[in-house]
Amino acid sequence: MKKRTDGLKQAAKRKSNECFSRSMSAVDYLLKEGKPVTFSAVIQRAKVSRAYLYSNQYLCEQIKKYRDPEPAKDEPLQPVDAYKIEIRRLKAENERLKKTEEKYRKLQKETAELKEQLKTAYNY
């Protein structure tokens, strides 16, 4: 049996993934445009809260790393997992759309059957 909170958990996870994706896109945008990467700039561009950025350790480290004028040479660059998260989010959205389409097709078929029953019942 499906719990009532499953939908809420899925929505929260989806929202978190969207916030992460928007934040990483904001960092990428600021870097490409040559603008300073600061917490305020990312907040304004990604439309996320300051608390969200500071609580997400990876995002916080990325912003701090690009905020400094010259990154340390010893520090290895971490691969960006934002694309993996975005792919996961898109796959989940794709599955949801497939289920919705399947329901839509069933409803179309049921509607056609009901129309046919109406025709025979009222001799149209």
N, C-alpha and C positions, 0 to 999 in steps of 0.2 A: 504494500500500500504506500502510495506516495504521500510524503509529509506535506503539510500546508506551508511549511517554511522553505521548501525546495525552490519555489518560484522566487522568493525574496533573496535567497542565497545566490541564485543564478543572476538575478538582476544586479545585485551588489558586485558580483565578480565581473559582469559585463561592464558596469560603470567604472570599476577600478581599472580594467584593461583599457577602456577608452581614455581615461585620465592619463594613464601611463603613456599611451600612444600619442596623445596630444602634447604631452610634456616633452617627449623625445623629439617630436616634429618641431616644436618650438625651439628646442636647443639646436637642431639641425638648421632651421631657418636663420636663427641669429648668427650661427657660424658662417653660413653661406653669404649672408648679407654683410658680414664684417662688423656686426654690432656687438657690443659687450654682452656676454652671457652672464646675467645676474639673476638672482631669485625673483626680483621684481619684474624683470623683463619676461621671464618664463611664465610667471603667474599671469601677467597681463596678456601674453600671446596665447597661452594654453587654456586660460580661464579655469584655473585650479586654485585651491587654497594654499596659503603658505604652509599650513600644518601638514597638508598632503605631501608637499615637496620635502619638508624636513623629516617626515616620518618614513618616507621611502628612501632607504639607504643608498640604493643604486643611483637614483636621480640626484640626490643630494651630493654624492661624490662626483657625478658627471658635471654638475653645475660648478662645484668648487674647483674641479680640475680645469675647466675652460675659463673660469673667472680669473684665475691667476694668469699673469701676462706670459709666463714661460713655464710650461710643464716640465717636471723633473725628467731627466734623460734616463734614469735607472728604472723608472716605473713602466712596466709593460702595459700596453693598451688592452683593456678588456673588450671582448667582442660585444657588440650591441645586441641585446636580446629583444629589443623592441620589435624587430621584424618577426621573430618567432612568436611573440605574443600576438602581434597583429594577424599572423597567419592562423593561429589558434582561434582568435576571435572571429575571423572571417569564415573559418570552417564551421564554427558553431552557428553563425548566422545563416550559412548556406543550408545546414541541416534543418534549422528552424523554418526557412523558406520552403524547403522540400516538403516538410510536414504540412505547412499551410497550403501549399499547392495541391497536395493529395486530398486534403479536406475540401478544398474548393472544387476539385474534380468530382468528388463524391456528391457534393451538394448540387452541382450542375446536373449530374445524372439523375438524382432524386427529383429535381425540379422538372426535368424532361418527362420522367415517368408520371409525376403528378399531373402535368399538363395533358398527357395522353389519357389519363384516367378521367380528367374533366371533359375532354372531347367526347369520350365514349359515354359518359354519364349524361351529358346534356346534348348529345347529337349535333355537335358543331361541325 
